Structures are given as structure tokens and as C-alpha cells.
Amino acid sequence: MSRVGKSPIPVSNNVTVTLENNMCKVVGPKGELSMNIPYGIEVKQDNEQIIVSRKKEDKKIKALHGTIRNKIRNMVVGVADGFVKNLLLVGTGYRVKLVGKNLELSLGFSHPVIVNAVEGIEFKITDQDKIAVIGFDKEVVGQMAANIRSLRPPEPYKGKGIRYENEIIIKKAGKTSKGE
């Protein structure tokens, strides 16, 4: 049995979980998420917790067991508390500002880069060079943060670019000329 998959998922009082027809629907104060449960995985609700189990011992189903359990857990946590990904802009002249619900980034290009907020995503700017991507769906928050980071990924020589708040950039030594 999967170590991750066999642990139950705690459900808080302000979250409602509905299980019907191979669908798991989670509703909370932040929003609503739903997911299809694949064949071979069984999801049950007991009092204040959700239990994910396998119907068969196939290799494919074993691989899905822990993944589905964590996806449901992320849904429960997301609609209750939400998720935040913080990004830092490192570099001279790299700036960010909020225009409506969208971001306008100055990243050293000849033009400002506009990033549109998708549904369920909110941006907060804590400083001129700090962005917080906030939402209730962990996958969407992570993908939006990755899309923003990909506009100007950190380079290995000076570390300039957009990076995650806790990301460590391993810097390379620059080229040196031969001494004659």
C-alpha cells in the first residue's frame, strides 16, 4: 500500500466534499473545485476525513493512488486556505506594476510585458520587485508562477531575472583570459 495514499485527508468544517459518479467536488469559502476519479481508485468519506483506496493492485493504479490522494488534499486545502507563490525580480530596472487585474512587467525588453490573470488567480505586489500569485487551485497557481518566471529566467552569471522566493541560483564563474 502507498505510504502517501493510505493516510486520510482531514476535512475542516467550512469545506463540503461531494462524491458521486466518479467525481469528487470540493466547495469552500475560497471557491469550488472538482476532479474525475480514475477507474480503480475508490474514494470514501468518513465523518471529518476522506479515505482513498485501490480496488485492484495493478501497477498503473498503484502509481495513481498517492497522486490522487494528494490532488484531493490540495483541493481541500485550496478551497479552505488558498495557495501563494512568491516571485522576486532581480536586476537593474526590472519592475512590476498592477494594471487592473493584470501585471505589467519591465524586464529589459524594448516593450513592457503584460501578463493576464486567469480565472481564480489574483496578483499582489508587495514591493516594486515582488509578486505574489494567489489562488485556490494549486496547479493553476504553480503554472501561472512558472509562466511569469519563464519570461526572464534567472541567468547563472549574475543571477538576474525572475525567480521563486526560496529558489537558490547556483552562480557560475565568468570566463577569464589566459595570463601570458
C-alpha positions as CSV (number, residue, x, y, z in Angstrom):
1,M,0.0,0.0,0.0
2,S,1.2,3.5,-0.8
3,R,2.5,5.4,2.2
4,V,1.1,8.6,1.0
5,G,-2.1,7.1,-0.3
6,K,-3.1,5.3,2.9
7,S,-3.1,8.4,5.1
8,P,-6.6,10.0,5.5
9,I,-7.3,13.6,4.3
10,P,-8.7,15.8,7.1
11,V,-11.7,18.0,6.1
12,S,-12.4,21.2,8.0
13,N,-15.9,22.3,8.9
14,N,-16.2,25.1,6.3
15,V,-15.4,22.6,3.4
16,T,-18.0,20.4,1.8
17,V,-17.0,17.3,-0.2
18,T,-19.4,15.6,-2.5
19,L,-18.6,12.2,-4.0
20,E,-20.8,10.9,-6.8
21,N,-20.4,9.1,-10.2
22,N,-16.6,9.0,-10.1
23,M,-16.5,12.8,-9.4
24,C,-15.1,14.5,-6.3
25,K,-16.4,18.0,-5.8
26,V,-15.0,20.2,-3.1
27,V,-16.7,23.5,-2.1
28,G,-15.2,26.0,0.4
29,P,-15.1,29.7,1.2
30,K,-12.4,30.4,-1.5
31,G,-14.1,28.6,-4.3
32,E,-15.1,25.3,-5.9
33,L,-13.0,22.5,-7.5
34,S,-13.9,19.2,-9.0
35,M,-11.9,16.2,-10.3
36,N,-12.7,12.9,-12.1
37,I,-11.7,9.8,-10.0
38,P,-9.9,7.4,-12.4
39,Y,-11.1,3.7,-12.7
40,G,-9.6,1.5,-10.0
41,I,-9.4,4.2,-7.3
42,E,-12.1,4.4,-4.6
43,V,-12.8,7.5,-2.5
44,K,-14.9,7.3,0.7
45,Q,-15.9,10.0,3.2
46,D,-15.9,9.1,6.9
47,N,-17.1,11.9,9.3
48,E,-14.4,14.6,9.0
49,Q,-11.9,12.8,6.7
50,I,-11.6,11.3,3.2
51,I,-10.0,7.9,2.6
52,V,-8.5,7.0,-0.8
53,S,-8.0,3.3,-1.6
54,R,-7.4,1.0,-4.5
55,K,-9.8,-1.5,-6.0
56,K,-7.1,-3.5,-7.7
57,E,-3.4,-4.0,-7.3
58,D,-2.4,-3.1,-10.9
59,K,0.9,-1.3,-11.5
60,K,-0.9,1.7,-13.0
61,I,-3.4,2.0,-10.2
62,K,-0.7,1.8,-7.6
63,A,1.1,4.7,-9.3
64,L,-2.1,6.8,-9.3
65,H,-3.1,6.0,-5.6
66,G,-0.8,8.6,-3.9
67,T,-1.2,11.1,-6.7
68,I,-5.0,11.1,-6.5
69,R,-4.9,11.4,-2.7
70,N,-2.6,14.4,-2.8
71,K,-4.6,16.1,-5.6
72,I,-7.8,15.8,-3.4
73,R,-5.8,17.1,-0.4
74,N,-4.7,20.1,-2.4
75,M,-8.3,20.7,-3.4
76,V,-9.4,20.6,0.2
77,V,-6.6,22.9,1.4
78,G,-7.0,25.2,-1.6
79,V,-10.7,26.0,-1.1
80,A,-10.2,26.5,2.6
81,D,-7.0,28.5,2.8
82,G,-5.7,29.0,-0.8
83,F,-2.2,28.9,-2.1
84,V,0.5,31.6,-2.7
85,K,3.6,31.5,-4.9
86,N,6.0,34.4,-4.4
87,L,8.3,35.6,-7.2
88,L,11.3,38.1,-7.0
89,L,12.5,40.3,-9.8
90,V,16.3,40.6,-9.5
91,G,18.1,43.1,-11.8
92,T,18.6,46.8,-12.5
93,G,15.4,48.3,-14.0
94,Y,13.3,45.2,-13.5
95,R,9.9,46.5,-12.2
96,V,6.4,45.3,-11.9
97,K,3.1,47.1,-11.5
98,L,-0.6,46.1,-11.4
99,V,-2.8,47.4,-14.2
100,G,-6.4,46.4,-13.3
101,K,-6.1,42.6,-12.6
102,N,-3.1,42.2,-14.9
103,L,0.6,42.6,-14.4
104,E,2.8,44.9,-16.4
105,L,6.5,43.9,-16.2
106,S,9.5,45.9,-17.3
107,L,12.2,43.2,-17.9
108,G,14.8,45.0,-20.0
109,F,12.9,44.4,-23.3
110,S,12.0,47.3,-25.6
111,H,8.4,46.9,-24.5
112,P,6.6,46.2,-21.3
113,V,5.3,42.6,-20.9
114,I,1.6,42.2,-19.9
115,V,0.6,39.1,-18.0
116,N,-3.2,38.5,-17.9
117,A,-4.7,37.0,-14.8
118,V,-6.7,33.8,-15.5
119,E,-9.9,33.0,-13.6
120,G,-9.3,32.1,-10.0
121,I,-5.9,33.9,-9.9
122,E,-5.1,37.2,-8.2
123,F,-1.8,39.1,-8.2
124,K,-0.5,41.2,-5.3
125,I,2.6,43.4,-5.4
126,T,4.3,43.8,-2.1
127,D,7.3,45.8,-3.4
128,Q,8.4,47.1,-6.8
129,D,10.2,43.8,-7.4
130,K,8.0,41.2,-5.5
131,I,5.0,39.4,-7.0
132,A,2.6,37.1,-5.1
133,V,0.4,34.8,-7.2
134,I,-2.7,33.9,-5.1
135,G,-5.4,31.3,-5.9
136,F,-7.3,28.3,-4.6
137,D,-6.1,25.8,-7.3
138,K,-2.5,24.7,-6.6
139,E,-1.9,23.6,-10.2
140,V,-3.1,26.9,-11.7
141,V,-1.2,29.0,-9.2
142,G,2.0,27.0,-9.9
143,Q,1.6,27.1,-13.7
144,M,0.9,30.9,-13.6
145,A,4.1,31.4,-11.5
146,A,6.1,29.3,-13.9
147,N,4.8,31.2,-16.9
148,I,5.8,34.5,-15.3
149,R,9.2,33.1,-14.4
150,S,9.8,31.9,-17.9
151,L,9.6,35.4,-19.3
152,R,13.0,36.1,-17.9
153,P,14.5,33.1,-16.1
154,P,17.5,33.8,-13.8
155,E,20.8,33.7,-15.6
156,P,23.7,31.8,-13.9
157,Y,26.4,34.6,-14.0
158,K,24.8,37.5,-12.2
159,G,21.5,35.9,-11.1
160,K,19.4,38.5,-12.9
161,G,15.9,37.5,-13.8
162,I,12.6,36.3,-12.2
163,R,13.0,33.7,-9.5
164,Y,10.9,32.0,-6.9
165,E,11.3,33.5,-3.4
166,N,13.0,30.5,-1.9
167,E,14.9,29.5,-5.1
168,I,18.7,29.3,-4.9
169,I,20.6,30.2,-8.1
170,I,24.0,28.5,-8.4
171,K,26.3,31.1,-10.0
172,K,29.0,30.2,-12.5
173,A,32.4,31.8,-12.7
174,G,32.9,34.1,-15.6
175,K,35.4,33.4,-18.3
176,T,38.9,34.6,-17.7
177,S,41.7,35.3,-20.1
178,K,44.9,33.4,-20.2
179,G,47.8,35.1,-18.5
180,E,50.9,35.2,-20.7
